[in-house]
């Protein structure tokens, strides 16, 4: 059975969102734990406890990152090409930071020397803290518009600079992303540890939960009051072949909130971000860490869903040539490609979810200092 082209375009917008959320939830708590590593672990044994809470799963969770990048490449080739031109150095910074993770996990405890281990602890911190910060900055720049345009042959030209990406609003979005991921990681750390480490993770959970609520609110107010959005003012045929130059786009005050007027149920997404964060904080503070982790996962759905719903149908707006902006309707692959990818996703995604659930069930339980001492040479 083949789906019609407009439906496939919308379905793949939703699926890319699901993959981004899956990456933020699954690989996000690993990164959050890495961000907290130098601060919640006060000696070598405590830091090894922290590392081993995510040690069995971190590499498997990278599947979400790889799948998300592959899906964008295959489903939205124009977005992939344009984004990697405009965000080239930012993406390289993410990759350089991620290099610290496999090397840090595998080599950190190979040599019993304080300087060696401390260096890799900070390497794991960089690998955990830098990617969510840069991803948040990238999302912030989408709301401001990215300076690019297409020529008549649809070749993209980026006219900005790396330093221009580091503007105040984008940096605020980076803080939102970092707070969200670190909050999520702190709850996971509470769930897998006990004693002093759990108490420090609890303090981090409260601090980053409050920071998430404050910065998410500030970004929303700034977007409402101080940033003009983009709007399509010409007729768009969702079933037409992709051509980002076949539309007229203008900048309008309040355009990023227009979708909530057209579809009032959309306000459920920012409401979920607030409710999920507050409920997660309350549950975690009460010691109910597993439901707290579920609630913080729902908060991530709310935060990322709010960004996606506000941008829709735009995927990558252009600040220098609004008519070149990439949308859900005009930046996609062919109907056949989207159909093949959809069926592959429907087959393999449940396998990934089931395997991941089984792995977490098998390796559940607390990681303790006694466990580290008893597995001195086997544990990370």
Legacy VTK file of the C-alpha trace (Angstrom):
# vtk DataFile Version 3.0
C-alpha trace
ASCII
DATASET POLYDATA
POINTS 380 float
0.000 0.000 0.000
1.381 3.404 -1.012
0.477 6.623 0.767
-0.246 9.806 -1.179
2.508 12.402 -1.370
1.027 15.095 0.941
0.370 12.479 3.640
3.907 11.131 3.369
5.379 14.616 3.727
3.424 15.152 6.923
4.177 11.658 8.240
7.901 12.158 7.764
7.770 15.502 9.555
6.244 13.614 12.494
8.726 10.725 12.235
11.744 13.031 12.215
10.273 14.651 15.319
9.893 11.227 16.944
13.528 10.407 16.187
14.703 13.722 17.652
12.639 13.108 20.782
13.938 9.534 21.000
17.508 10.808 20.749
16.893 13.434 23.435
15.328 10.900 25.821
17.630 7.929 25.301
21.009 9.457 24.481
20.032 12.592 26.396
20.096 10.985 29.830
23.554 9.569 29.012
24.743 13.072 28.149
23.097 14.489 31.248
24.951 11.984 33.423
28.205 12.886 31.657
27.562 16.576 32.315
27.094 15.884 36.036
30.010 13.424 36.330
32.723 15.787 37.679
30.316 17.315 40.201
28.304 14.470 41.740
31.269 12.104 42.021
33.788 13.325 44.609
36.356 10.501 44.375
37.394 7.875 41.866
35.011 5.172 43.105
32.027 7.532 43.075
32.831 8.688 39.564
33.104 5.093 38.393
29.682 4.490 39.921
28.310 7.403 37.900
29.957 6.208 34.677
28.670 2.659 35.096
25.048 3.784 35.421
25.151 4.513 31.673
28.070 2.271 30.716
26.016 -0.692 29.429
23.727 1.455 27.267
25.411 4.611 26.001
26.713 3.098 22.746
23.370 1.444 21.951
21.584 4.742 22.492
23.748 6.298 19.760
21.426 4.471 17.342
18.910 7.278 17.805
21.481 9.904 16.824
22.620 7.975 13.751
19.064 7.135 12.697
17.938 10.730 13.106
20.777 12.040 10.954
20.155 9.349 8.353
16.433 10.100 8.268
17.056 13.807 7.673
19.526 12.964 4.905
17.110 10.595 3.151
13.765 12.313 3.816
14.859 15.978 3.648
17.946 16.100 1.365
17.717 19.865 0.807
17.570 20.456 4.565
20.543 18.158 5.119
22.647 19.859 2.436
21.744 23.379 3.524
22.076 22.740 7.254
25.493 21.157 6.941
26.640 24.121 4.869
25.338 26.687 7.336
26.053 24.810 10.543
29.287 23.170 9.343
31.559 24.276 12.175
28.832 23.796 14.749
28.281 20.210 13.568
32.033 19.576 13.631
32.113 20.862 17.211
29.405 18.332 18.113
31.381 15.507 16.494
34.617 16.571 18.180
32.837 16.615 21.533
31.274 13.207 20.881
34.748 11.759 20.196
35.466 12.052 23.921
32.682 9.621 24.803
33.851 6.275 23.368
37.482 6.987 24.182
36.606 8.245 27.665
34.413 5.266 28.507
36.901 2.709 27.213
40.216 4.181 28.385
39.374 6.198 31.484
39.953 3.340 33.946
42.734 1.565 32.030
45.436 3.458 33.927
45.245 3.903 37.681
46.551 7.455 37.822
44.574 10.437 39.217
45.609 12.891 36.468
44.756 10.420 33.703
41.334 9.625 35.116
40.493 13.233 35.948
41.348 14.279 32.395
38.951 11.721 30.936
36.272 12.698 33.467
36.341 16.197 32.021
36.420 14.713 28.520
33.192 12.873 29.293
31.795 16.144 30.639
32.573 17.849 27.315
31.018 14.943 25.407
27.868 15.269 27.501
27.481 19.042 27.783
28.532 20.400 24.390
26.152 18.530 22.000
22.868 19.562 23.692
24.132 23.140 23.970
24.920 23.312 20.251
21.699 21.566 19.242
19.762 24.138 21.275
21.687 26.993 19.640
20.869 25.526 16.218
17.144 25.372 17.052
17.273 28.962 18.270
18.724 30.088 14.952
15.902 28.384 13.085
13.444 30.764 14.739
15.601 33.739 13.769
16.121 32.456 10.242
19.328 31.163 8.680
21.075 33.339 6.054
21.000 31.189 2.912
19.487 31.213 -0.536
19.159 28.968 -3.595
20.204 29.746 -7.132
18.115 28.704 -10.149
19.622 25.198 -9.981
18.661 24.810 -6.298
22.283 24.983 -5.164
22.299 26.401 -1.597
24.551 29.295 -0.629
25.141 30.129 3.026
26.048 33.768 3.659
26.452 33.820 7.446
29.288 32.937 9.826
29.813 30.611 12.756
30.044 33.480 15.245
26.727 34.923 14.057
25.067 31.715 15.260
26.074 32.596 18.825
23.479 35.348 19.260
21.649 35.974 22.567
18.361 34.225 21.685
20.115 31.162 20.271
22.342 30.947 23.358
19.233 31.094 25.539
17.803 28.168 23.558
21.106 26.393 24.130
20.650 26.832 27.869
17.086 25.458 27.584
18.420 22.365 25.810
21.294 21.869 28.266
19.025 22.297 31.291
16.488 19.838 29.833
19.098 17.142 29.170
20.922 17.604 32.475
17.645 17.537 34.396
16.748 14.283 32.645
20.174 12.821 33.385
19.991 13.803 37.057
16.735 11.891 37.483
18.212 8.832 35.799
21.237 9.091 38.092
18.944 9.235 41.120
17.246 6.078 39.867
20.479 4.106 39.452
22.476 5.236 42.537
22.117 5.596 46.273
23.640 7.471 49.202
25.730 10.593 48.668
25.686 10.403 44.872
21.901 10.180 44.844
21.633 13.176 47.197
23.877 15.292 44.965
21.927 14.185 41.890
18.747 15.244 43.678
20.133 18.755 44.190
21.156 18.884 40.526
17.669 17.726 39.522
16.035 20.553 41.462
18.481 23.172 40.153
18.245 22.195 36.495
14.493 21.643 36.691
14.054 25.223 37.880
16.498 26.439 35.224
14.537 24.589 32.521
11.245 26.163 33.591
12.762 29.653 33.779
14.621 29.565 30.450
11.787 27.847 28.567
9.447 30.596 29.768
11.939 33.324 28.860
12.438 31.902 25.363
8.679 31.726 24.817
8.149 35.335 25.913
11.063 36.524 23.770
9.669 34.639 20.766
6.245 36.184 21.329
7.340 39.768 21.952
10.644 40.273 20.171
11.089 37.948 17.181
9.220 38.166 13.895
8.198 34.822 12.461
7.787 33.598 8.902
4.534 33.036 7.022
3.701 31.645 3.581
1.428 34.087 1.759
1.090 32.290 -1.579
-0.918 29.178 -2.381
1.012 25.948 -1.722
0.171 22.586 -3.269
1.241 19.921 -0.729
1.239 17.294 -3.485
3.520 19.197 -5.850
7.086 18.160 -6.597
9.605 19.805 -4.253
10.598 23.331 -5.298
11.436 25.716 -2.436
11.433 28.701 -4.823
7.770 28.233 -5.836
6.289 30.172 -2.928
6.213 33.630 -1.362
7.260 34.037 2.277
7.140 37.155 4.443
8.167 37.984 7.987
5.353 38.869 10.365
5.205 39.755 14.077
3.720 36.903 16.079
3.858 34.439 13.172
5.541 31.769 15.302
2.444 31.637 17.506
-0.075 31.541 14.653
-0.323 27.743 14.661
-1.727 27.802 18.196
-4.532 30.067 16.960
-5.274 27.814 13.992
-5.085 24.664 16.138
-5.768 25.521 19.813
-5.033 21.937 20.900
-1.399 22.700 20.129
-1.097 24.486 23.478
-1.038 20.996 24.994
2.632 20.765 23.975
4.003 23.685 26.032
1.599 22.655 28.809
3.166 19.178 28.708
6.627 20.723 28.998
5.651 22.581 32.175
3.551 19.789 33.688
6.121 17.097 32.890
8.932 19.079 34.496
6.970 19.974 37.635
5.618 16.442 38.115
9.067 14.941 37.516
10.562 17.245 40.154
7.876 16.330 42.667
8.150 12.577 42.017
11.940 12.572 42.097
12.018 14.576 45.316
9.663 11.983 46.823
11.979 9.150 45.782
9.741 7.826 42.984
12.486 7.992 40.412
11.117 5.674 37.706
7.823 7.556 37.204
9.866 10.764 37.510
11.995 9.600 34.577
8.815 8.982 32.566
7.555 12.459 33.468
10.834 14.107 32.470
10.650 12.188 29.169
7.201 13.691 28.599
8.645 17.126 29.387
11.187 16.552 26.601
8.311 15.669 24.250
6.666 18.940 25.249
9.749 21.120 24.772
10.775 19.680 21.395
7.139 19.394 20.291
6.587 23.074 21.092
9.533 24.047 18.895
8.315 21.852 16.037
4.692 22.976 16.256
5.720 26.631 16.335
7.935 26.282 13.253
5.488 24.189 11.173
5.409 24.034 8.194
8.891 25.564 8.138
11.886 23.324 8.674
14.662 25.809 7.924
13.568 29.413 7.300
15.857 31.792 5.425
16.502 35.229 6.897
18.314 36.604 3.825
15.904 35.243 1.182
12.595 34.236 2.824
11.334 32.744 -0.434
14.116 30.141 -0.236
12.889 28.902 3.143
12.604 25.131 3.376
9.289 23.673 4.491
7.697 20.298 5.065
6.156 20.506 1.584
9.130 21.470 -0.576
12.303 19.995 0.941
11.546 16.269 0.772
12.597 13.275 -1.303
10.427 11.567 -3.894
7.191 9.791 -3.036
8.782 6.385 -3.722
11.724 7.103 -1.415
9.468 8.257 1.406
7.265 5.182 1.028
10.200 2.741 1.109
11.677 4.493 4.150
8.326 4.492 5.911
7.897 0.734 5.618
11.498 0.159 6.705
10.811 2.332 9.749
7.590 0.506 10.594
9.465 -2.807 10.494
12.701 -1.951 12.283
11.662 0.717 14.794
9.652 -1.728 16.965
12.681 -4.059 16.958
14.909 -1.261 18.257
12.383 -0.290 20.940
11.864 -3.893 22.094
15.576 -4.638 22.213
16.300 -1.422 24.099
13.561 -2.191 26.628
14.895 -5.720 27.125
18.462 -4.450 27.620
17.387 -1.931 30.263
15.323 -4.574 32.045
18.191 -7.065 32.157
20.712 -4.490 33.407
18.405 -2.681 35.836
19.215 -2.037 39.484
21.473 0.179 41.548
25.154 0.691 40.805
27.038 0.827 44.115
30.581 1.361 45.344
30.708 -2.300 46.419
29.857 -3.359 42.878
32.739 -1.262 41.520
35.195 -2.737 44.016
34.073 -6.277 43.266
34.396 -5.675 39.515
37.538 -3.594 39.576
38.759 -4.793 36.181
35.433 -5.454 34.477
33.568 -2.203 35.168
34.253 1.050 33.357
LINES 1 381
380 0 1 2 3 4 5 6 7 8 9 10 11 12 13 14 15 16 17 18 19 20 21 22 23 24 25 26 27 28 29 30 31 32 33 34 35 36 37 38 39 40 41 42 43 44 45 46 47 48 49 50 51 52 53 54 55 56 57 58 59 60 61 62 63 64 65 66 67 68 69 70 71 72 73 74 75 76 77 78 79 80 81 82 83 84 85 86 87 88 89 90 91 92 93 94 95 96 97 98 99 100 101 102 103 104 105 106 107 108 109 110 111 112 113 114 115 116 117 118 119 120 121 122 123 124 125 126 127 128 129 130 131 132 133 134 135 136 137 138 139 140 141 142 143 144 145 146 147 148 149 150 151 152 153 154 155 156 157 158 159 160 161 162 163 164 165 166 167 168 169 170 171 172 173 174 175 176 177 178 179 180 181 182 183 184 185 186 187 188 189 190 191 192 193 194 195 196 197 198 199 200 201 202 203 204 205 206 207 208 209 210 211 212 213 214 215 216 217 218 219 220 221 222 223 224 225 226 227 228 229 230 231 232 233 234 235 236 237 238 239 240 241 242 243 244 245 246 247 248 249 250 251 252 253 254 255 256 257 258 259 260 261 262 263 264 265 266 267 268 269 270 271 272 273 274 275 276 277 278 279 280 281 282 283 284 285 286 287 288 289 290 291 292 293 294 295 296 297 298 299 300 301 302 303 304 305 306 307 308 309 310 311 312 313 314 315 316 317 318 319 320 321 322 323 324 325 326 327 328 329 330 331 332 333 334 335 336 337 338 339 340 341 342 343 344 345 346 347 348 349 350 351 352 353 354 355 356 357 358 359 360 361 362 363 364 365 366 367 368 369 370 371 372 373 374 375 376 377 378 379
